Amino acid sequence: MMRYEVNSLRNWGLLLTFFALPVLFAGCSAHSIVDPAVQFADILKDYPPTREALTIQQITTPLAGTALAHPDAVDVTIMVHPAYSLFIDKDLDEQYSEAKLGLMKKQLEHEAKFMSDQAQFGNVVVLILPRDSVPDNAASAYVTYLNRTTHGKNSVVYFYSETRESGNLEANDVATLCGFLEAVKVRKLLIGGGYIGRCQGELYGQIIDYCSPKEIYIVPEISSVSLEDISEREAVRMYTGVLNQDYAQVREFILKHTVGDIKTLSIPQMK
């Protein structure tokens, strides 16, 4: 079992405290338009571009999983294209309503918080990074984000997806990921990141087809929707729910837009 199960009240209590923080809903009228540069300035200032190297390990052999194996089976989280909307997606230049930008911001916050907590607990996290998202010898805010949210822990590893726009892994990497998960002795495989039904759905499909995990779940609290895929009404309903720690709308979106027999698991159910 994972380390957090040894002391689940302490570890997951921290996560539940985060998701239960009271938030004031400032309204999300369809006519309220917010400049993205203003809306996300407070996040971007925390991740100034750096030339430092990425401090987590890229997995190139399944044997890397044996170093992270525990005596008992463990839960493993895979985050597909974390913070894609902030650092990779060019659509951030568009002007969106308060509801859509608010939803995006909460999704980013939840992804970062979850990754940071899992890294500090020593739990195994696999990141699927967009191809060419970590440049060589160039300043990168995305590298700053990844290093700060993972704390350089050896329990956090990564693969590159085939392209920036795809969540699929290349054939050799699919085999390596399946072997890695087997070596780690995965019990439950938890999928987060984004976008729901797009890159996340593609990676989910590859795992189902080739890795045959016994238990695989998509986690609504750490899954992100593309703003292009939802109407203003859907954004308002989803954002209102998220502010009240109600992820029913996100779960419904996952089930509707992801191909296959989908199972979801919420963070409070992971105890």
GIHU-V333569 format. One line per field, one symbol per residue. phi: phi as a letter, one per 40 degrees, with the letter a starting at -180 (. if undefined). psi: psi as a letter, one per 40 degrees, with the letter a starting at -180 (. if undefined). burial: I if it has 16 or more other C-alpha atoms within 10 Angstrom, else O. A space follows every 10 residues. Layout:
phi->???
psi->???
burial->???
This chain:
phi->.cccccbccc cccccccccc dcbcccgacc ccbbcdcccb ccccccbcdb cccccbcccb accdcccbcb dbcbcbbbbc fdfdccbbcc cccccbcccc cccdcccccc cccccccccc cgccbbcbcc dgcbccfaca cccddccccb fgcccbbabb cdaccbcccc dccccccccc ccccgcbbbb bbgacdgbcc cccdcccccb cfccbbbcbd cbbbbccccb cccccccccd cccbfbbccc cccdccbbch ccbbacdccc d
psi->iideddfddd ddddddddee hhhhheigie ehhhhdddde dddddegihi eiiheihhhe hdeddddeii diiihhhhhh fifdddddhe eeeihiiddd dddddddddd dddddddddd eeihhhhhih hfegihfihh ddddddddde eeieehiiih idideieiii dddddddddd ddddfhchhh haaaihebdd dddddddddd dfidhhihhd dfiiihddei iddddddddd dddefhfddd ddddddehha ghhihiddee .
burial->OIIIOOOOOO IIOOIOOOIO OOOOOOOIOI OOOIOIOOOI OOOIOOIOII OOIIIIIOIO OIIIIOOIIO OOOIIIIIII IIIIIIIIOO OIOOOIIIII IIIIIIIIOI IIIIIIIIII IIIIIIIIII IOIIOOOOII IIIIIIIIII IIIIIIIIII IIOIOIIIIO OOIIIIIIII IIIIIIIIII IIIIIIIIII IIIIIIIOOO IOIOOIIIII IIIIIIIOOO OIOIIIIIII IIIIIOIOII IOIIIOOIOO OOOIIOIOOO O
